[in-house]
Structure formats: C-alpha cells, structure tokens
Amino acid sequence: MKIILSLFFFISIINAMTFEEVYTIKQVQGTMKALSAYKELAKKNDPKALHELGLIYLKGDGIAENLNQAFEYFQKASDLGNLESTYVLGKIYLSQKTKYYNPKKAYNTFLDASDKNHAKSQLMIGRFLLLGEVVEKDYEKALYYFKLSSKQKEYDANCYIAYMYASGSGVFPNFGRAHVFAKDQYKKGNKLCVKVWKDYNLGKYTKDDGWKIGDYNEPVK
C-alpha cells in the first residue's frame, strides 16, 4: 500500500511540474532524472519540452541516439510554433548523412522560421542566397537577411557581411566597413571572420572612415 501511495505521489509531482522546474532538474541531476517529466509535459503539447526531448534523442544525451525519434519531437514542437525546432529541422534536412536530406526542404524550412524573425534561420537564408545554393544567387537579398540576423546579435552574420563588403559581392567594396563587422569576431577566433580578415588584410583599414556611409553602419553589440 505504501509503495502504491508513493508511486501515486511521485506521478502527481511529475504531472504538476513546469518546464522550468524540469529543466533545472536536468541541469542539476542529469537527463535521466528529467526524462519522464519531459515526456509528461510533451503529452500536454509543451513545445519547449518537445524541443528538449528532440535534443536529447538527437545528441544521445544519457540515452541512445535516435534521429527518427528526435525528428518527430522537433516536428511536433515546430508545428506548435517553436522556431528553434524549425531551425533544427532545417539543419537535419541539410545533412547528407540522414534519410531526411533534402536541400529544397531545408531552404523552405529556414525561410518559414526566417519570416517569423528567427535570427539563425535568417543567417541560413542569407547563406543560401550568397552562395547560390538551391536558389539563384542574389547578393542584395543575402545582405538583407544577414543584416536582419546581425541586428539580433547573431554574430556569424557579421562575418558574412564583412566578406561581402571586402569582396565587393553585390556591393561597392568597403574595406573599412568590412573591418568593423569582422573585428570583434576575428578577435574571438571565429573561423570565418579570421579567414576574411586575413584574406583581405582588414587590419590595415582601421582609420578608414568610409564605413560610416550607408544604412547599416556597424553591428549591434
């Protein structure tokens, strides 16, 4: 009888937990302690819990990796409006190592999240347009999406903006502006910014005031 009551009490506690409480348990006690509670929240269509379950199965965090299970959780979370899950679905569609590989679907998935102002998805759309992958190259649109992403402090976007101004891809070359956008991430060792900085010798343009001209003068910090 005591065992039954204890089990009932345990289940009641799990059912009453919020996402934040379960997340804290995961951080302090590990994934396995939080897994059952996450699944209970998932049954209630909690998008954050569904996303966390997707990450757990995707990474094999304390359990065996299961991409198919992860995909299902991400899809459910995305359908419920979790844009981070939508973004991860796009990344899965881009992976040639999975049965889900579909670049066109990846583009459309990122575009969906991008239209809802998801910064990392805006970065991906900019990259597609810059490189001409899936869609035709469109430097003007690429720069537009990179700027949207940069303004939300998605700092990888600054490296792409720096590249476009340094290389003159779709814009008039502006090494001073390229310097400004690449500098912070170059110092932090961002590989793309380091490459742009070195390839175009941006260090020598520190006194160039030309970067002040235009509609988006410097990255948000």
C-alpha positions in Angstrom: 0.0 0.0 0.0 2.8 2.4 0.9 4.5 1.6 -2.4 1.3 2.4 -4.3 0.9 5.6 -2.5 4.5 6.6 -3.0 4.2 5.9 -6.7 0.9 7.9 -6.9 2.6 10.8 -5.1 5.6 10.6 -7.5 3.4 10.7 -10.6 1.4 13.6 -9.2 4.6 15.6 -8.7 5.8 14.9 -12.2 2.4 15.9 -13.7 2.5 19.2 -11.7 6.0 20.3 -12.8 6.6 23.2 -15.1 9.1 23.2 -17.9 11.5 25.4 -15.9 11.4 23.1 -13.0 12.1 20.0 -15.1 14.9 21.9 -16.9 16.5 22.7 -13.6 16.4 19.0 -12.6 18.1 18.2 -15.9 20.9 20.7 -15.2 21.5 19.6 -11.6 20.8 15.9 -11.6 21.2 14.9 -15.3 19.0 13.9 -18.2 17.7 10.6 -16.9 16.2 12.3 -13.8 14.3 14.7 -16.0 13.3 12.4 -18.9 10.0 11.2 -17.5 8.9 14.7 -16.6 9.8 16.0 -20.0 7.7 13.2 -21.6 4.7 14.1 -19.4 5.0 17.7 -20.5 5.3 16.6 -24.1 1.9 14.7 -23.7 0.5 18.2 -22.9 2.0 19.6 -26.1 4.5 21.7 -24.3 6.7 23.0 -27.2 9.8 23.6 -25.1 9.6 20.1 -23.6 9.2 18.6 -27.1 12.2 20.6 -28.3 14.3 19.4 -25.3 13.3 15.8 -26.0 14.4 16.3 -29.6 17.8 17.5 -28.5 18.2 14.6 -26.0 17.5 12.0 -28.7 19.5 13.8 -31.3 22.6 14.1 -29.2 22.2 10.8 -27.3 22.2 12.7 -24.1 22.2 10.0 -21.5 20.3 7.6 -23.8 20.9 6.0 -27.2 20.8 8.4 -30.2 17.6 8.1 -32.2 17.3 10.6 -35.1 13.9 9.4 -36.0 12.5 10.0 -32.5 14.3 13.3 -32.4 12.8 14.3 -35.7 9.3 13.5 -34.5 9.7 15.6 -31.4 11.2 18.6 -33.4 8.4 18.3 -35.9 5.7 18.4 -33.2 7.4 21.4 -31.4 7.8 23.2 -34.7 4.1 22.7 -35.5 3.4 24.3 -32.1 5.4 27.3 -33.0 8.9 26.5 -31.6 11.1 28.3 -34.1 14.3 26.7 -32.7 12.8 23.3 -33.6 12.0 24.6 -37.0 15.6 25.6 -37.4 17.0 22.3 -36.2 14.7 20.5 -38.7 16.3 22.7 -41.4 19.7 21.6 -40.3 18.6 17.9 -40.4 17.3 18.4 -44.0 20.8 19.7 -44.9 22.6 16.7 -43.6 23.6 14.2 -46.3 24.2 11.6 -43.6 20.5 11.2 -42.9 17.5 9.9 -44.8 15.9 13.3 -44.4 18.4 15.0 -46.7 16.5 17.5 -48.8 18.2 20.9 -49.6 15.0 22.4 -51.0 13.0 21.4 -47.9 15.8 22.8 -45.8 15.6 26.2 -47.6 11.8 26.3 -47.2 12.0 25.3 -43.6 14.6 28.0 -42.8 12.5 30.5 -44.8 9.5 29.8 -42.7 11.4 30.5 -39.5 13.1 33.4 -41.0 9.8 35.1 -41.9 9.0 34.8 -38.2 12.2 36.7 -37.3 14.3 33.8 -36.2 17.9 35.1 -36.4 19.8 31.8 -37.1 17.3 31.0 -39.9 17.8 34.4 -41.4 21.6 33.7 -41.4 21.0 30.4 -43.3 18.7 32.1 -45.9 21.4 34.7 -46.4 24.0 32.0 -46.9 21.8 30.2 -49.5 21.4 33.4 -51.4 25.1 34.4 -51.2 26.3 31.0 -52.4 23.5 30.3 -54.9 22.6 27.0 -53.3 19.0 25.7 -54.1 18.1 29.3 -55.3 19.9 31.6 -57.6 22.5 34.0 -56.2 21.0 37.2 -55.0 23.5 39.4 -53.2 21.1 42.2 -52.4 18.7 39.8 -50.6 21.6 37.9 -49.0 22.8 41.1 -47.4 19.3 42.0 -46.3 19.0 38.7 -44.4 22.5 38.9 -42.9 21.6 42.4 -41.6 18.4 41.2 -40.1 20.3 38.4 -38.4 23.2 40.7 -37.3 20.7 43.1 -35.7 19.6 40.3 -33.5 23.1 39.7 -32.4 23.7 36.5 -34.4 27.3 37.4 -34.8 28.2 34.9 -37.5 26.2 37.2 -39.8 28.8 39.9 -39.2 31.4 37.7 -40.8 29.3 37.3 -43.9 28.6 41.0 -44.1 32.4 41.6 -43.7 33.1 39.2 -46.6 30.5 40.9 -48.9 32.0 44.4 -48.3 35.6 43.1 -48.5 35.0 41.2 -51.7 32.5 43.6 -53.3 29.9 40.9 -53.6 26.8 42.8 -54.7 28.0 46.0 -53.0 30.7 48.5 -53.6 33.9 47.3 -51.9 34.2 49.0 -48.5 37.2 47.6 -46.5 36.6 50.0 -43.6 33.1 48.6 -43.1 34.3 45.1 -43.6 36.9 45.8 -40.8 34.2 47.0 -38.4 31.9 44.0 -39.0 34.7 41.4 -38.7 36.8 42.8 -35.9 35.1 41.5 -32.8 34.5 38.0 -34.1 38.1 38.0 -35.5 39.4 38.6 -32.0 37.2 35.9 -30.6 38.6 33.4 -33.2 35.5 33.0 -35.3 36.9 30.9 -38.2 35.0 32.7 -41.0 35.9 36.2 -39.7 39.5 35.1 -39.2 39.6 34.0 -42.9 38.0 37.2 -44.2 40.3 39.3 -42.0 43.4 37.6 -43.3 42.4 37.2 -46.9 41.6 40.9 -47.3 44.2 42.2 -44.8 41.5 44.1 -43.0 43.8 45.1 -40.1 45.2 48.0 -42.2 41.9 49.7 -42.7 41.3 50.8 -39.1 41.5 54.5 -39.9 39.2 54.3 -42.9 36.0 56.4 -42.2 34.3 55.0 -45.3 32.4 52.5 -43.1 30.2 55.3 -41.8 28.3 55.6 -45.1 25.1 53.7 -45.6 22.0 52.3 -43.9 23.6 49.8 -41.5 26.9 51.2 -40.3 28.1 48.9 -37.6 27.0 45.7 -35.8 24.9 45.7 -32.7 26.9 44.9 -29.5 
